[in-house]
Amino acid sequence: MSATATPGDRPDGARVRDRREVWARGLLLGFGVAALADLGSLVAGADAGHLIAKPLLMPLLAAYAMLRGAPRLLVAALLFGWGGDVFLLSDAEPAFMAGMGSFAAGHVCYLVLFGRSRQRSNGVSRTYPLLGAGYAVALVATVALLWPDLPVELRIPVAGYSLLLTAMAWRASGLGLYAGLGGALFLLSDTLIATGVAEWPQLPAPDFWIMLTYVAAQCLLAMGVLARRASPAPGDGAQDPVAYREGRTAA
């Protein structure tokens, strides 16, 4: 300790971490407030509230994940989700296709991320063949049932997207309970959207259930990835920048 230091002094790195922690908590709180506002707007039929709150969700969650040292692929997946959210605010078919494409890109990011997580953990991450078989049966049954009622031009895109989404949900289970549940809820949310496109009978306030399962899915996926990354492997690209700077200074 220097001659001018006092017991209450803290290193610059510790103060930066404290500020990051405050910002992270604020962003997570903001995400929760935006989610409640969006869900409340859907229940109340307040379209303006939904149009304002929905586009805020994924940027807030992505910013929170970044401050927690998230891998870039997680941030990219969440931002592709944001793109899908914005496109799906329109009822036009081109916007629906663009939204589906944006979500598909997010699922690719998740799949690559889950594969890397398995490599980093030396095979500790486990996906269960029986669960995979269950997902495969659900995929085939759902697509087969929806197929006759889907618009002709959407049949192939929806089938391809469903395959990608189901693969993501299964691979997510290898990261633990949070991510596995998040993948399953994402699959449920998009299945609810597909039944609406096929004009099947819907639950009361269908958009509420779609958004509830979707928001929970993205949050659980993010938390599952962050929990697995709590102890980053040496040399990993998602290393905490503050710790990295301190390590270089110490060196």
N, C-alpha and C positions, 0 to 999 in steps of 0.2 A: 504493500500500500504506500502511495506517495506521501510526502510530508504534508501536503495540503488536503489529502483525502479525509473524509469523515466516515464513520461506520455506516451512515445512511447512503453513502455513494453507491451507485450500481454501474457496472460496465455498460458501455453503449449498446452492446449486443443484447443485453437483458432488457434494456428499455425499449429497443426496437421490437423484441419479441412480445413485450407487454402491449405495445401499441397494436401489433398484429393480432394479438388475442382479442383485444377490445373491438377492433374492426371486424374480425371474424364473427364474434358473437353478435355484433350489430347487424351484419349481413344475414346471418341465419335467422335472427329475429325478424328482419325485413322480409325474408322469404316466407316465414310463417304468417306474417300479417298479410302479405300479398295473396297467399294461398287461401286464407280465411276470407279475404275480401272477394276473391274470385268465386269461391264456392258459395258464399252468401249471395253474391249477385246472381248466380245461376238459380239458386232456390227462389229468390225474390223476382226473377224475371227481369233484372236490371241489366239490359244489354250494355249500357255505357260502362258500368262497373266491370263487366267481364272484358270488354275491349281494352280497358285501362290496365286491369290487374294481370291478365293472362300473359302479356308480353314481358312483364317484369319478373316472372317466376324463375326461368332458367338462367338469365343473367345474374340474378342475385345468388342463386345456388352455385353457379360456376365461379363467381368471385369469391364466395366463401371457400369453395374447394381449393382455389388457387392459394389463398392465404394459409390453408392447411397443408400446403406442399403437395397438392394433387399432381399426378402425372398429367402430361399435356393431353394424352388421349382421353382422359376423363373430362377435362375441360372442353375438348373438341366435341365429345359426344353430347354434353349438355348444351353446347351452343348450337349444334345441329338440331337438337330438340327444340331450342328456341326458334330456329328457322321454321321447323314444322308447325310449331304453335302459331306463328304469325301467318303462315300460308293458310292454315285451316280456319282462320277467322273469316275467310271468304267461303261462300258456298259454291263458287264456280268450279267446274271440273278441272281446268288447268291448274288452279290453286291447290286442289286436292291432290293431283298428281305430283306437283312440286313439293307439297308437304310430305307426302309419302316418301318421295326421294330423299328429302332432308332427314327424315327419321331413319331411313335405311342406311344413310351414311353414318348416322350416329350409332346404329347397331354394329356396323363394320368396325367402328372405333372401339366399341365395347368388346367385340370378339378378339381383336388384336390385343387389346389391353389384358383380357383374361388369359390369353395365351402367354403373354409376357409374365404375368403374375405367376403362372404355373412354373415357368422356367426359373424365375427368381427364387421361388420357394423350393427348388430342387424336387418338384413332383409332389409336394405336400398337398397342394390343392387337388381335390378329388371330385370328379363327376361320376355319378352312379348310372351304370347301364340301364337298370330297371327304370329309373326316373327318365332317362333319355327315351326309352321305349314308350313310356306313358305319354311323353310330349309328342313323339312321332304319331302315335295313335290319335291323339287330340288334333294334331295338325291335319292329318288325312281326313278325319271325320268332319272337322269344321269346314275345310275347303270343299269337300264333296257336298255337304249340306248347303253351303252358301252359293256354290257355283251356278245353279239354275236361276237364282234370283238376283245375281249381280248383273249390272250392265255389261254387255258383251265386251266392250273396250276395256273394262276394268278386271276381267277375270284373270288374265295372265299376270298383270302387275300385282294384283292382290295375292295370288297364289305364291309368286316369287317373294314378295315382301313377307308373307306369313312364314315361309320357310326360313328366311333370315332372322326374323323375330323369334321364332321358336328355338333356333340354334343359339341365339343370344341368351334366352331365358334358361336353357339347359346349362350352358357354360357358366352362367352367373352363379349357379348353385355350387360350383367348385370353390367359390370365395367365402362360403359360410352362409349363415342364416339370413343376415340382412340382405346381401346381394341376391341370394336365391329367391327370397320373397319378393324383392324388387323386380326381378326378371319375370316371375309369375304374374305379378300385378300388371306389369307392362303388357304382357300377352293378353290378360283379361281386358284391359282398357281398350286395346286396339281391336279385340274381338267384338266389343260392344259397338265400336265405330263401324265395323264391317257389317254387323247385323242391321245397323241403321241404314247403311248404303243399300243393303239388300231389301230394305223396307219390311223387315220382320217386326212383329209386335215388340214394343219397347217398355222398359220400366218407367214409372213416373219420373219426370225430370231427368231424362237420359243423359243430358250433358253434365249434370252434377256427378253422376256415377262414373262417367268417363274421366272427368277431371280429377275426381277424388282418387281413383285408382292410379291415374297417370302421375299425379303429383307425389303420391306416396311411393310409387315405383322409382321415379328418378331420385328422390331423396334417399331411399333405402339403397339403391345402387351406389350412389355417391358415398354414403356412410360405410357401406361394405368395402368399397375400394380403399377409402381412407383408413379404415381399421386395419386392413391387411398391409397397408403401406406405413403403418405407425413406426416401423423400424426399417428404414430404407436400406437396401443392399449397397455396399460400397460401389461408387462409380455410377449409381443410378441417375438418370437424367432428371428425376423429380426431387433431387436432394434439396433440402431447405436452404434458401439462398442466404439467410442470416448465418446459419451454421457453416455454410460453405465459405463465406467471407471471413468468419472468425478462424476457421481452419487455415486459410491461406495466410491470415495475419500472424497466427501462431507459428506457422512454418517459416 
